[in-house]
Amino acid sequence: MFLALNKTTLNCAIKEWVNQDLPILKYIVKSTTAALLALSICMYFNLEMPQTSVFTVFIVMQPFSGLVYSKSFYRLVGTTIGTIMAFILVGAFIQDRVSFTLFFALWIGLCAAVGFMSRNFMSYGFVLSGYTIALVTMPIMQRLQDVFTFGIDRLAEVIIGLLCSSFISEILFPQKLSQTLQKTEKRKFNLLIKSLSNNENIFNFEKESINYAKDILGTDSLRINSNFETGMKKSNRLYYKRLNSEFMHISTTFFSLKNIINNNINNAIFVNSIKSIYLVLEDCLKKFSDEQQTVQTINNLVLELKSSKKTTLLKIKEEKQKISHDDFELLHDFNSICYLITRIESELIEYCNTYLNFISNDSKIKKLEDFSQNLKFSTHSDNILISLMITRGAIALILMMAFWMISGWKYAPFAVIPAVANTLLLSTAPNPVGATKNFLIGTTIALFITPIYNFYIIPMFVNDLITFCIFLTPILAFISLLMILPGKNLIGFGFLLIFINTCAIYTHYNMTFVSFADMCIATILGLIISGFSFILIDFASNVWIEARVKRTLNLQINKSIKEKLALQRVKLESGSFDLLQRYSAIGRLDTKSNNTIFRWVLSTLELGKAIINIRRKSSLFSKRRPPQIHKILTLIKKYFDFKNKKSKKEQLEKIKHHIEEFEHIHLNSANDQILLKDIYMNFSIIYSIIKNREFLPIKGEIKCT
């Protein structure tokens, strides 16, 4: 038994090492090898600053090949655009430092704005094109006439770093995003089945809600970056997009269902009635929650879901007879909840069918290629946040340039690079001040290690390129370790910044203690100025963020009433989830505020979807649509426009009255009558949501006196 226990423990330990520690070791080997290869090539061609190539390797190196290719592509584009812009600015203002600084600040603002509106590595590419001007011009401010030669050399060094990273990533322990995407879809499928098969996730209102936003946005990011990999089937790319869209639909319906049930949390009889209806779906899913995801299993699940949906409809009829038809509030909540339960069953059937086709390598998705290509995920941008980014970047640049012009210090331009780069790169970080502190921790460590290399190891032991690479290997491996460890990557980046910029990584040894000290002081000064810019220009408090979210969500409701309908549901949902992640990232939101915003987003999603459905259905009438539809939608819009609580209460009563009237409309056409019923159900959902003020993003409300 002892031997068996030891064997089991050993197997678990090996499995844990393979899954957690081995990927880190692979990354260290890949990063260090790529950096040494880039360094060797630069020195072979006698380029002036080989450290640029080494720095590039560490910036773009990622565990997965697709991420390396994606980031390399956008770094190349950003560096090229920034270098060309540097040539233009120097050519136009070589004798006018003030004009150069002002136009440089404008360029930084433009790149920061476009970068903030972009996502994934595209955002990094635009931000990089902003501060590349500093990388190309600041080191040669005393000899700007050489800017073209210097800039082309820097571009060549960057390209060498990118090629080495991509080459090593492809041939040494290659990891494909396609494999990760498959595992992610499998995990999401299991998460959905298990969460829906436990009614506690819906009926236990004190239990914290599962936040699917990270899965939705994370999968979309992986899918986009996987486009840079070869070997993935086109049909699989379409499936990933379709599956993520359908997963998003189910998750929003799930939370809408929970929120409306919460309206009647104190009515035990009503809640038990709803629970008995939901039990049909729960029992169906429990049979498959622990099953392996085989084609046969998923096919059986689809058949069971179709059968359970019929049973659910019968159960709804049975339970509806117990509801008092004189209680408008309770009846509408019952109708809304039952509609959402049947909708989530339909969405589950559709999602399972898509997943079934995906795991069975069915090519049916190609028939829907045009539709899938149009499933473009929307993003959210806030003009105020963009303005803050522009202001911070411009102020950091102007302060450091002014310091250089006033002081005349030779190394002052070198402080501009970390000041501008750090300010732009960390503007969307959850805690930019804390990130800057981690940068400084890394630079402090490097201040002790770099002199050992500069003034002892390199002059004493390095004789040629081979010995240089041998002695650099331990420190490059250490940097790689810091860059891959969770929570330590910014410390590693700070260490990298000092070591690469101040270490004597040149073809010919040329380093003095004075120049080393000046470079270190300039780098640290730039980071400090960047940190202060985040402290002085930061309005992202809980109250401010909540106010901005309220405003944005109210605009979304108005757009869902006014804008075109084509594929608007995907745009509405993805934009809302992106908004949630964006504001959670840039602010100091506590758990309560984050949960509040999450509920607001979900309520807005359901309101928007209901409005979209109403508008779609109302366009299908054989004759002119009933005028009450437009009237109720107008009342809903006005409800969110009013700021006075009394006015809102009166408006809610009007909405209730018109919905009651709408219920009794009858049309001659059977198809038109079915459309009326569907529209009425969506109005019921809207009323059930807006009557619970706790879940509404009501902006600028004032109390009536």
Buried (B, 14 or more C-beta within 10 A) or exposed (E): EEEEEEEEEEEEEEEEEEEEEEBBBBBBBBBBBBBBBBBBBBBEEEBBBBBBBBBBBBBBBBBBBBBBBBBBBBBBBBBBBBBBBBBEBBEEBEEEBEEBBBBBBEBBBBBBBBBBBBBBBBBBBBBBBBBBBBBBBBBBBEEBEEBBEBBEBBBBBBBBBBBBBBBBBEEEBBBBBBEBBBEBBEEBBBBBBBBBBBBEBBBEEEEEBEBBBEBBBBBBBBBBBBEBBEEBEEBBBBBBBBBBBBBBBBBBBBBBBBBBBBBBEEEEEBBEBBBEBBEBBBEBBBEBBEBEBEEEBBBBBBEBBBEBBEBBBEBBEEBBEEBEEEEBEBBBBBBBBBBBBBBBBBBBBBBBBBBBBBBEEBEEBEEEEEEBEEBEBBBBBBEEBBBBBBBBBBBBBBBBBBBBEEEEBEBBBBBBBBBBBBBBBBBBBEBBBBBBBBBBBBBBBBBEBBBEBBBEBBEEEBEEBEEBBEBBBEBBBBBBBBBBEEEBBBBBBBBBBBBBBBBBBBBEEEBEEEBBBBBBBBBBBBBBBBBBBBEEBBEBEBEBBBBBBBBBBBEBBBBBBEBEEEBBBBBBBBBBBBBBBBBBEBBEBEEEBBBBBBBBBBBBBBBBBBBBBBBBBBEEBEEEBBEBBBBBBEBBBBBBBBBBBEBBEEBBEBBBEBBEEBBEBEBEEEEBEEBBEBBBBBBBBBBBBBBBEEBBBBBEBEEEE
